[in-house]
Amino acid sequence: QLQASGGGLVQAGGSPRLSCQASVRAFDRYCMGWFRQAPGKEREFVALISWSGGSTYYADSVKGRFTISRDNDKNVVYLQMSSMKPEDTAAYFCGAGKIDQAMGVLRHLSNVGYWGQGTLVTVSS
C-alpha cells in the first residue's frame, strides 16, 4: 500500500513537497516513482529512483526543478518540487515497481506494480 500526501494549492514559483508512505516489506527492493495526470491528459512519469536512492531519472519537463529522494528506514519516497508552473497542475501519484525490477522500466506505466492514490497539486498563476 502506498499513501501519498502533500498536495494542495501552490502559487507559481512555489516549492511544495510530496511524500509517499509505503507499507511494504523489503521497501529497499522496490524502485519507486512519481507520476502525474493533468486534467484531460494521460498519466505520465515524472521522476524515478532506484532501490538505494543512488540513481534517479527525470522527465525533461521537470528536470532541474524536481528532486526525488527516499528514506528506506522510514519507507518513504519524496518529491521536492520547485519553481512550480501552472502546467504542473495535476494529480500526483506514487508508484512502485515490481520487486527487484530495474528503475528504467518504470518509465512505462505498464511496469508499475503498485499505485498509491493521487494527491492533487494545483498551481495558481
C-alpha positions as a Python dict, from the first residue, in 0.01 Angstrom:
ca = {
    (1, 'Q'): (0, 0, 0),
    (2, 'L'): (118, 347, -91),
    (3, 'Q'): (-15, 663, 71),
    (4, 'A'): (68, 994, -93),
    (5, 'S'): (33, 1330, 76),
    (6, 'G'): (143, 1690, 47),
    (7, 'G'): (-72, 1820, -234),
    (8, 'G'): (-271, 2140, -229),
    (9, 'L'): (-289, 2485, -377),
    (10, 'V'): (50, 2635, -459),
    (11, 'Q'): (146, 2966, -612),
    (12, 'A'): (358, 2972, -923),
    (13, 'G'): (721, 2962, -822),
    (14, 'G'): (643, 2773, -503),
    (15, 'S'): (820, 2466, -363),
    (16, 'P'): (585, 2202, -228),
    (17, 'R'): (699, 1858, -117),
    (18, 'L'): (508, 1538, -167),
    (19, 'S'): (554, 1229, 45),
    (20, 'C'): (461, 869, -20),
    (21, 'Q'): (449, 630, 272),
    (22, 'A'): (488, 267, 172),
    (23, 'S'): (353, -20, 374),
    (24, 'V'): (551, -299, 214),
    (25, 'R'): (818, -537, 329),
    (26, 'A'): (1159, -505, 174),
    (27, 'F'): (1090, -148, 62),
    (28, 'D'): (1453, -118, -39),
    (29, 'R'): (1398, -379, -311),
    (30, 'Y'): (1149, -163, -495),
    (31, 'C'): (1231, 114, -735),
    (32, 'M'): (987, 396, -687),
    (33, 'G'): (846, 671, -898),
    (34, 'W'): (625, 973, -909),
    (35, 'F'): (375, 1017, -1186),
    (36, 'R'): (115, 1277, -1266),
    (37, 'Q'): (-205, 1314, -1456),
    (38, 'A'): (-324, 1655, -1563),
    (39, 'P'): (-691, 1717, -1638),
    (40, 'G'): (-781, 1565, -1973),
    (41, 'K'): (-438, 1413, -2023),
    (42, 'E'): (-281, 1073, -1983),
    (43, 'R'): (-77, 980, -1678),
    (44, 'E'): (294, 1033, -1728),
    (45, 'F'): (607, 959, -1536),
    (46, 'V'): (775, 1246, -1354),
    (47, 'A'): (1066, 1101, -1160),
    (48, 'L'): (1214, 763, -1073),
    (49, 'I'): (1451, 647, -803),
    (50, 'S'): (1648, 327, -765),
    (51, 'W'): (1637, 86, -471),
    (52, 'S'): (1914, 258, -281),
    (53, 'G'): (1837, 609, -396),
    (54, 'G'): (2170, 630, -572),
    (55, 'S'): (2018, 673, -916),
    (56, 'T'): (1740, 899, -1029),
    (57, 'Y'): (1575, 981, -1358),
    (58, 'Y'): (1351, 1271, -1451),
    (59, 'A'): (1113, 1369, -1723),
    (60, 'D'): (1250, 1656, -1928),
    (61, 'S'): (962, 1878, -1819),
    (62, 'V'): (1071, 1870, -1454),
    (63, 'K'): (1445, 1818, -1477),
    (64, 'G'): (1627, 2074, -1267),
    (65, 'R'): (1310, 2171, -1078),
    (66, 'F'): (1202, 1848, -907),
    (67, 'T'): (1405, 1616, -686),
    (68, 'I'): (1306, 1265, -591),
    (69, 'S'): (1455, 1104, -282),
    (70, 'R'): (1379, 820, -45),
    (71, 'D'): (1434, 716, 313),
    (72, 'N'): (1449, 338, 329),
    (73, 'D'): (1449, 340, 708),
    (74, 'K'): (1111, 513, 708),
    (75, 'N'): (972, 353, 390),
    (76, 'V'): (907, 695, 239),
    (77, 'V'): (973, 847, -100),
    (78, 'Y'): (964, 1222, -151),
    (79, 'L'): (920, 1459, -440),
    (80, 'Q'): (1056, 1804, -373),
    (81, 'M'): (918, 2040, -633),
    (82, 'S'): (1033, 2392, -702),
    (83, 'S'): (974, 2674, -949),
    (84, 'M'): (622, 2546, -993),
    (85, 'K'): (435, 2638, -1308),
    (86, 'P'): (62, 2630, -1381),
    (87, 'E'): (129, 2343, -1622),
    (88, 'D'): (247, 2135, -1325),
    (89, 'T'): (-113, 2124, -1205),
    (90, 'A'): (-206, 1757, -1184),
    (91, 'A'): (-291, 1469, -961),
    (92, 'Y'): (40, 1323, -849),
    (93, 'F'): (72, 951, -787),
    (94, 'C'): (349, 747, -637),
    (95, 'G'): (413, 407, -782),
    (96, 'A'): (632, 111, -705),
    (97, 'G'): (791, -122, -949),
    (98, 'K'): (783, -496, -909),
    (99, 'I'): (1026, -634, -654),
    (100, 'D'): (1387, -630, -778),
    (101, 'Q'): (1279, -463, -1100),
    (102, 'A'): (1517, -215, -1261),
    (103, 'M'): (1446, 154, -1235),
    (104, 'G'): (1436, 244, -1602),
    (105, 'V'): (1139, 28, -1692),
    (106, 'L'): (919, 231, -1458),
    (107, 'R'): (905, 499, -1725),
    (108, 'H'): (641, 279, -1877),
    (109, 'L'): (329, 283, -1666),
    (110, 'S'): (252, -79, -1752),
    (111, 'N'): (553, -175, -1536),
    (112, 'V'): (421, -10, -1223),
    (113, 'G'): (330, -286, -982),
    (114, 'Y'): (159, -79, -716),
    (115, 'W'): (-13, 258, -726),
    (116, 'G'): (-88, 496, -447),
    (117, 'Q'): (-389, 721, -451),
    (118, 'G'): (-334, 1060, -613),
    (119, 'T'): (-269, 1384, -436),
    (120, 'L'): (-382, 1695, -622),
    (121, 'V'): (-142, 1981, -677),
    (122, 'T'): (-292, 2299, -818),
    (123, 'V'): (-58, 2576, -923),
    (124, 'S'): (-207, 2923, -942),
    (125, 'S'): (-52, 3188, -1160),
}
